[in-house]
Amino acid sequence: MRDPLVVKIQSHPKYQELRRKRNRFGWFLTALMMVVYYGYVALIAFDKPFLAKPIGAGVTTIGIPIGLGVIVFTIVITAIYIRRANGEFDRLTAEILKECVR
């Protein structure tokens, strides 16, 4: 047996909009992360000499800052998602609940 409130929320146009926006944004960020991560892995697999080049006269190679960049990129896109989820997505959720619970 389905709860009538759940059915009402799922059929609400703003809920459909929320799902569409959230899914599209999530898949976009996922694709970006996959490109960055697998791009780095591809560099490791196919161009080790490039990643092994030292930076300056030290022992640190180019691969280290690129790897750190992948980690920083992950943190940044997570922060972007959290910001949008706590702003736009939460606002839409509150509007949906306000309209459906009446």
C-alpha positions in Angstrom: 0.0 0.0 0.0 1.4 3.4 -1.0 1.2 6.4 1.2 -0.9 9.1 -0.4 1.6 11.8 0.6 4.4 10.0 -1.2 2.3 9.7 -4.3 1.4 13.4 -4.1 5.0 14.4 -3.7 6.2 12.1 -6.5 3.7 13.5 -8.9 4.4 17.2 -8.0 6.0 19.1 -10.9 8.6 20.7 -8.6 9.6 17.2 -7.4 10.1 16.2 -11.0 12.2 19.3 -11.6 14.3 18.6 -8.5 15.0 15.0 -9.6 15.9 16.1 -13.1 18.3 18.9 -11.9 19.9 16.8 -9.2 20.4 13.8 -11.5 21.8 15.9 -14.3 24.1 17.7 -12.0 25.3 14.5 -10.3 26.0 12.8 -13.6 27.8 15.9 -14.9 30.1 16.0 -11.8 30.6 12.2 -12.0 31.7 12.5 -15.7 34.1 15.3 -14.8 35.6 13.2 -12.0 35.9 10.2 -14.2 37.7 12.2 -16.9 40.1 13.6 -14.3 40.8 10.4 -12.5 41.0 8.1 -15.5 43.1 10.7 -17.3 45.6 10.6 -14.5 45.5 6.8 -14.5 46.0 6.8 -18.3 49.0 9.1 -17.9 50.4 6.6 -15.4 49.8 3.7 -17.8 50.9 5.3 -21.1 53.3 8.2 -20.3 55.4 7.2 -17.3 58.4 9.2 -18.5 56.4 12.4 -18.5 55.2 11.8 -14.9 58.7 10.8 -13.8 60.3 14.1 -14.9 61.8 15.9 -11.9 60.6 19.4 -11.0 63.7 21.6 -10.9 66.8 20.0 -9.3 64.8 18.2 -6.6 63.5 14.7 -6.4 59.8 15.6 -6.7 58.4 14.6 -10.1 55.6 16.1 -12.2 53.3 13.2 -11.1 53.1 14.4 -7.5 51.5 17.8 -8.1 49.2 16.2 -10.8 48.1 13.6 -8.3 47.5 16.2 -5.6 45.5 18.1 -8.2 43.3 15.1 -8.6 42.7 15.0 -4.9 42.0 18.8 -4.7 39.7 18.5 -7.7 37.7 15.9 -5.9 37.4 18.1 -2.8 36.4 21.1 -4.9 33.6 19.3 -6.9 32.3 17.8 -3.6 32.1 21.4 -2.2 30.3 22.6 -5.3 27.8 19.8 -5.0 27.3 20.5 -1.2 26.8 24.2 -1.9 24.2 23.5 -4.6 22.5 20.8 -2.5 22.2 23.0 0.6 21.0 25.9 -1.5 18.9 25.2 -4.6 18.0 21.6 -3.9 17.0 22.2 -0.2 15.0 25.2 -1.2 13.1 23.1 -3.8 12.6 20.3 -1.3 11.1 22.8 1.3 8.8 24.2 -1.3 7.6 20.8 -2.3 6.9 19.8 1.3 5.2 23.1 2.0 2.8 22.6 -0.9 2.2 18.9 -0.5 1.6 18.8 3.3 -1.1 21.4 3.4 
